[in-house]
């Protein structure tokens, strides 16, 4: 069965032998509106407009008083603190973000089932889109604000096969799409390339733009940027680092599977320029970055090398000058940072 926005979008069984509730079909008027927004956003990116993403969700929720869940991190806030989730979205809209991201980073089946919450997949992803859209619809800003559906590998950490991971990502993406997101943001922190490629292939036929975000690290000896994980060059221990393969070629291989924008995510701020150069050397399409604020002390997200909004905006300006067209922030980057970025780089 072909499942896309243009074709009617219904949920299918995400795993052999597993039944999931059938989603309501999308009406033709709503389909046309979604396709129009998606095309509009893609046109903006393709013609070189700067598009500003929001910043962190989890660290903002915790700052506002929502505790993080041991198993599903910020996902539990959808059930326990929905007003705060909506408030975070609104704060980024007020800061000037063009794109707000659903609080679904930790809400795919492979994230929820280990914590005994697998029965919440449809409910939480549906609620997350509703909260983001409510925040957007409540604003009186004349700007067009888009909702990105976070489709995330969180919870898999390379212990699932690419096929298993792809099924979970497709299930999540279908729910997000039918509920009204304008694009899909595939967030792949720490996932190896074969899993990311399988994930891209699983969601590109849904009918929405697919932006892929991958994490990276930089070798101390050569300065070469590698696909992998290192949150802070200054503070991360050797055991916290993961190194896979050269970043630019890995990103190019992923993008060849049908995604529409290449982003560096949740990586050391000081590696961002080199990471963008690495992407540009192997991929000539739209690119961007949303690094984190640095190293933090668990479990309270106490950042030890927090960057100021002004310094972050200065860095973002350099990314744009080098060709980045999508900029935002990950863990530790809040509304004040995004406001400074918008004032500095937004067209």
BELUR-V606372 format. One record per residue. N is the residue number from 1. PHI is phi as a letter, one per 40 degrees, with the letter a starting at -180 (NA if undefined). NEAR is the number of other ideal C-beta (glycine too) atoms within 10 Angstrom. Layout:
n = <N	N>
phi = <PHI	PHI>
near = <NEAR	NEAR>
This chain:
n = <1	2	3	4	5	6	7	8	9	10	11	12	13	14	15	16	17	18	19	20	21	22	23	24	25	26	27	28	29	30	31	32	33	34	35	36	37	38	39	40	41	42	43	44	45	46	47	48	49	50	51	52	53	54	55	56	57	58	59	60	61	62	63	64	65	66	67	68	69	70	71	72	73	74	75	76	77	78	79	80	81	82	83	84	85	86	87	88	89	90	91	92	93	94	95	96	97	98	99	100	101	102	103	104	105	106	107	108	109	110	111	112	113	114	115	116	117	118	119	120	121	122	123	124	125	126	127	128	129	130	131	132	133	134	135	136	137	138	139	140	141	142	143	144	145	146	147	148	149	150	151	152	153	154	155	156	157	158	159	160	161	162	163	164	165	166	167	168	169	170	171	172	173	174	175	176	177	178	179	180	181	182	183	184	185	186	187	188	189	190	191	192	193	194	195	196	197	198	199	200	201	202	203	204	205	206	207	208	209	210	211	212	213	214	215	216	217	218	219	220	221	222	223	224	225	226	227	228	229	230	231	232	233	234	235	236	237	238	239	240	241	242	243	244	245	246	247	248	249	250	251	252	253	254	255	256	257	258	259	260	261	262	263	264	265	266	267	268	269	270	271	272	273	274	275	276	277	278	279	280	281	282	283	284	285	286	287	288	289	290	291	292	293	294	295	296	297	298	299	300	301	302	303	304	305	306	307	308	309	310	311	312	313	314	315	316	317	318	319	320	321	322	323	324	325	326	327	328	329	330	331	332	333	334	335	336	337	338	339	340	341	342	343	344	345	346	347>
phi = <NA	c	b	a	c	c	c	h	f	b	c	b	c	c	b	d	g	b	c	b	d	c	c	c	c	c	c	c	c	c	d	c	c	c	c	c	c	c	c	c	c	c	c	c	c	c	c	g	c	c	b	b	c	c	b	c	c	c	c	c	c	c	c	c	h	c	c	c	c	d	c	b	f	c	c	c	c	c	c	c	b	c	c	c	d	c	c	c	d	c	c	c	c	c	c	h	c	c	b	b	b	d	c	b	d	b	b	c	d	c	c	c	c	c	c	g	b	c	c	c	d	c	c	c	c	c	c	c	c	d	c	c	c	c	c	c	c	c	c	b	c	c	c	c	b	b	b	c	c	c	b	b	c	d	g	c	f	g	c	b	c	d	c	c	c	c	c	c	c	c	d	c	c	c	c	c	c	c	c	h	c	c	a	b	b	c	b	b	d	g	c	c	c	c	c	c	c	c	c	c	c	c	b	c	c	c	h	b	d	b	c	b	b	b	c	a	a	b	c	c	c	b	g	c	c	b	c	i	b	a	c	a	c	c	b	c	c	d	c	c	c	b	b	b	a	d	c	d	c	c	c	c	c	c	c	c	c	h	c	b	a	b	b	c	b	f	b	d	d	c	c	c	c	c	c	c	c	c	c	c	c	b	a	b	c	d	a	a	a	a	c	c	c	h	c	b	c	c	c	c	f	c	c	c	b	d	c	c	d	c	c	c	c	c	c	c	c	c	c	c	c	c	h	c	b	b	b	a	a	b	d	g	c	b	d	c	c	c	c	c	c	c	c	c	b	c	c>
near = <6	9	19	16	18	14	15	16	22	14	18	13	11	21	13	6	5	11	9	16	10	9	19	11	13	22	10	10	8	13	18	13	14	22	16	11	19	20	11	12	24	16	10	18	21	13	8	10	15	22	22	26	28	28	31	29	27	21	23	25	23	19	13	15	8	21	13	20	16	9	16	24	21	26	29	23	28	24	15	11	19	17	11	19	27	18	16	31	29	19	21	30	22	14	21	19	27	24	20	27	27	28	30	33	25	26	33	30	25	23	26	25	16	14	17	10	21	13	11	20	24	19	15	26	31	19	20	30	21	16	25	33	20	14	22	18	8	11	13	4	10	5	10	12	21	22	23	26	28	26	35	26	25	23	24	23	13	15	10	18	13	20	11	16	26	21	24	26	29	23	26	29	27	25	29	29	26	24	22	18	29	25	24	28	27	27	26	27	21	18	26	18	18	14	23	27	21	21	31	23	16	25	25	19	14	22	20	27	21	22	27	25	28	27	27	30	25	21	13	8	5	8	9	15	25	23	28	21	19	23	24	21	18	10	16	16	9	6	6	13	15	17	14	19	13	16	28	23	16	23	30	18	17	23	23	11	16	14	27	20	24	25	27	27	26	22	29	25	24	16	24	24	17	17	30	24	14	25	29	17	14	16	20	11	15	24	24	28	28	28	30	25	27	21	21	20	10	7	10	9	18	11	18	12	16	16	21	12	20	12	13	26	21	15	18	30	17	13	24	19	10	13	15	26	21	24	28	30	31	26	22	27	26	22	22	16	25	31	20	21	30	19	13	19	20	18	11>
